[in-house]
Amino acid sequence: MKEQVIAVLEKVRPSLQADGGDVELVEVTEEGIVAVRLKGACGSCPMSTMTLKMGIERALKEQVPGVKEVIRVD
């Protein structure tokens, strides 16, 4: 599952980088929890929660079977 998560993050990364941010994969658990770190402008943006849930989490749930939730770590 980790390889699939990485592949999806590579697809969403250009959108984040266009706004001065980025995403880093921290961990994928057996339970389907994906931990990521938002970097650059995404790390301090007030809209980062929406980016995380409506963008990254939605894409991962749609494209990677078994992903249950995406959480942000600092």
C-alpha positions in Angstrom: 0.0 0.0 0.0 2.9 2.4 0.7 4.0 2.4 -2.9 0.5 3.3 -4.0 0.3 6.1 -1.5 3.6 7.5 -2.8 2.4 7.3 -6.4 -0.8 9.3 -5.5 1.2 11.9 -3.5 3.4 12.4 -6.6 0.3 13.2 -8.6 -1.0 15.9 -6.1 2.5 17.3 -5.3 2.6 19.7 -8.4 -0.6 21.4 -7.2 0.9 22.0 -3.8 4.2 23.1 -5.2 2.5 25.6 -7.4 1.3 27.4 -4.3 4.7 27.2 -2.6 4.0 24.1 -0.5 4.8 20.4 -0.5 3.8 17.1 1.2 6.1 14.5 2.8 5.0 11.0 3.6 5.7 10.1 7.2 4.0 6.8 7.7 1.4 4.3 6.4 0.0 2.1 9.1 -1.4 -1.4 8.8 -4.8 0.1 9.8 -4.9 2.4 6.8 -3.8 5.6 8.5 -1.5 7.8 6.3 0.5 10.4 8.2 1.9 13.3 6.2 3.8 16.5 6.9 2.8 19.6 5.0 5.8 21.8 4.2 6.5 25.2 2.9 3.5 27.5 2.4 1.1 24.5 3.1 2.6 24.2 6.6 1.3 27.5 7.8 -1.7 28.1 5.5 -5.1 28.5 7.2 -6.6 26.4 4.5 -4.2 23.5 5.1 -6.8 21.4 6.8 -9.1 21.7 3.8 -6.1 20.8 1.5 -5.4 17.8 3.6 -8.9 16.4 3.9 -10.6 17.5 0.7 -7.5 17.2 -1.5 -4.9 14.7 -0.3 -7.2 12.4 1.7 -9.9 12.3 -1.0 -7.4 11.4 -3.7 -5.8 8.7 -1.5 -9.2 7.1 -0.5 -10.3 7.1 -4.2 -7.1 5.6 -5.6 -5.7 3.4 -2.8 -7.8 0.6 -1.4 -7.4 0.4 2.4 -6.7 4.1 3.1 -9.1 5.1 5.9 -7.7 8.5 7.0 -5.0 11.0 6.4 -3.5 12.8 9.4 -1.1 15.7 9.7 2.0 15.5 11.8 4.4 18.3 12.5 
